[in-house]
């Protein structure tokens, strides 16, 4: 459960380290699998990026519940950046992704990572 102005880590190799959540698309909070609009805060030196990117939430500190009664809680809030709703910005996703992540391009997202729960 994330709100506006939250600082998030980026879980891909695009060169962006942290982003700030600026829009939830009409919702009051956001959870795993939702698209959000982010503003870049910290990057590698020498790289240039646009100011705003579309991102999908892949893990949150707030617990996500499953139908089996298990709940998962991650160490940090993280996103994966997209160029648009179909093209991922990076070539590799680093870190753990929740299997409940309901994204249109879920297969592509899972293909780019080694770890998902």
C-alpha positions as CSV (number, residue, x, y, z in Angstrom):
1,X,0.0,0.0,0.0
2,X,1.8,3.1,-1.2
3,X,0.7,6.7,-1.4
4,X,1.8,9.8,-3.3
5,X,5.3,11.2,-2.6
6,X,6.6,7.8,-1.6
7,X,10.3,7.1,-2.5
8,X,10.8,3.7,-4.2
9,X,13.8,1.6,-5.3
10,X,14.2,0.5,-8.9
11,X,14.6,-3.2,-9.5
12,X,16.1,-3.2,-13.0
13,X,19.4,-2.4,-14.6
14,X,18.3,0.9,-16.3
15,X,20.7,3.0,-14.3
16,X,18.0,4.6,-12.1
17,X,18.4,4.0,-8.4
18,X,15.4,5.8,-6.8
19,X,12.1,7.3,-8.0
20,X,9.3,9.3,-6.4
21,X,5.7,8.2,-6.9
22,X,3.7,11.1,-8.3
23,X,0.5,9.7,-9.6
24,X,-1.7,6.7,-8.8
25,X,-4.2,7.1,-11.7
26,X,-7.3,8.0,-9.7
27,X,-6.7,5.7,-6.7
28,X,-6.0,6.7,-3.1
29,X,-3.3,4.0,-2.7
30,X,-1.5,1.5,-4.8
31,X,-0.5,-2.1,-4.3
32,X,1.5,-4.8,-6.1
33,X,0.9,-5.0,-9.9
34,X,-0.5,-1.5,-10.3
35,X,0.9,1.0,-12.9
36,X,2.0,4.3,-11.4
37,X,3.7,7.4,-12.7
38,X,7.2,8.1,-11.2
39,X,9.6,11.0,-11.3
40,X,13.4,10.1,-11.3
41,X,15.3,11.2,-8.1
42,X,18.7,9.5,-8.3
43,X,20.6,8.0,-11.2
44,X,24.1,6.8,-12.2
45,X,26.3,9.7,-13.2
46,X,26.6,10.4,-16.9
47,X,23.2,8.9,-17.8
48,X,20.4,11.1,-19.1
49,X,16.7,10.1,-18.7
50,X,13.3,11.7,-19.2
51,X,11.8,13.2,-16.1
52,X,8.7,11.0,-15.8
53,X,8.3,7.2,-16.4
54,X,5.5,4.7,-16.1
55,X,6.3,2.0,-13.6
56,X,4.8,-1.1,-12.1
57,X,5.0,-2.0,-8.4
58,X,6.7,-5.4,-7.9
59,X,7.2,-5.5,-4.2
60,X,6.1,-3.5,-1.1
61,X,6.7,-3.5,2.6
62,X,3.0,-3.7,3.2
63,X,2.1,-7.4,3.4
64,X,0.3,-9.0,0.4
65,X,-2.1,-11.8,1.2
66,X,-2.8,-14.9,-0.8
67,X,-5.8,-17.2,-0.8
68,X,-3.9,-19.9,1.0
69,X,-3.6,-17.7,4.1
70,X,0.1,-16.9,3.6
71,X,1.2,-13.3,3.5
72,X,4.4,-11.9,2.0
73,X,6.3,-8.8,3.2
74,X,9.4,-7.5,1.4
75,X,12.3,-5.4,2.7
76,X,11.7,-2.5,0.4
77,X,9.3,-0.9,-2.0
78,X,10.4,-1.4,-5.6
79,X,9.3,-0.8,-9.1
80,X,10.2,-1.7,-12.7
81,X,10.3,1.2,-15.2
82,X,8.4,1.0,-18.5
83,X,8.8,3.2,-21.7
84,X,5.1,2.7,-22.3
85,X,2.6,0.0,-21.1
86,X,4.2,-2.7,-23.3
87,X,8.0,-1.9,-23.4
88,X,10.2,-2.4,-20.4
89,X,13.0,0.2,-20.1
90,X,15.8,-2.2,-18.9
91,X,17.1,-5.5,-20.2
92,X,17.3,-7.3,-16.8
93,X,15.1,-7.2,-13.7
94,X,17.1,-7.5,-10.5
95,X,15.5,-8.8,-7.2
96,X,12.4,-10.6,-6.3
97,X,9.1,-10.1,-8.0
98,X,5.7,-11.2,-6.5
99,X,4.0,-13.8,-8.6
100,X,0.6,-12.0,-7.9
101,X,1.9,-9.1,-10.0
102,X,-1.1,-8.7,-12.4
103,X,0.6,-6.9,-15.3
104,X,-0.4,-7.2,-19.0
105,X,3.2,-8.1,-19.8
106,X,3.7,-10.5,-16.9
107,X,5.4,-13.1,-19.0
108,X,8.0,-10.6,-20.3
109,X,8.6,-9.4,-16.7
110,X,9.1,-12.9,-15.4
111,X,11.3,-13.8,-18.3
112,X,13.7,-10.9,-17.4
113,X,14.1,-12.0,-13.7
114,X,15.6,-15.0,-12.0
115,X,13.6,-14.8,-8.7
116,X,9.9,-14.6,-8.2
117,X,7.8,-15.7,-5.2
